[in-house]
């Protein structure tokens, strides 16, 4: 039981931060970040490679590089996230292929690098770092000029333009902030959840689900959604180690869609 509780808290905190990253983008763009998994995998794997014994970069430096990479990749994927598929389809698909190729190259270059690093400070360390990062995002949105710009662009792009704010740049900033936070979330999940290119889609599902699971969007609400996801995955894995975790997450998401699917489609079924 203690192992299930520990896994619930560790995974739940990581997914809470991932959901908070998706929430920042959603607040500024009224669009869900459906490429967040690619961002997580690329940035987190880069951090693990650079901080490995083979390369030996100090962890803070490796983490900074990984988060910068995640921020940049997330911003570059902006057209894919924010625009409907249209004449620029070839370019958008090129971005997707480039992101997937980057992930594959990173994994193939890992060699002996482990994808399950030790938890710094155990579950308590994950809770402290993850919830602390969510707190920073809450403060950013609620108490800073940047946060006010993000909320204004998300609420009324026309009003933002009249106030001298560039909506396109503000949306790109939101994507970058979300990407950096998502990389940190992926590193928090890495010790208890395998991290690789094949997991990009699953991480996207978890991030988006954590962001909208309880019916409200915002970093604080993402904490509740993340903990629910972490509990469903941890309990499922305890019952059926081979695939119970994935099944637990899927059942929770399907249950929410059955109950609130129409509401979610109305809220997120169109671009901003």
Buried (B, 14 or more C-beta within 10 A) or exposed (E): EEEBEBBBBBBBBBBBBBBBBBBBBBBBBBBBBBBBBBBBBBBBBBBBBBBBEEEEBEEEEBBBBBBBBBBBBBBBBBEBBBEEEEEBEEEBEEBEEBBBEBBBEBBEEBEEBEBEBEBBEEBEBBBEBBBEBBBBBBEBBEEEEBBBBBBBBBEEBEEBBEEEBBBEEBBBBBBBBBBBBBBBBBBBBBBBBEBBBEBBEBBBBBBBBBBBBBEEBBBBBBBBBBBBBBBBBBBBBBEEEEEBBBBBBBEBBEEBBEEBEEEBEEBBEEEB
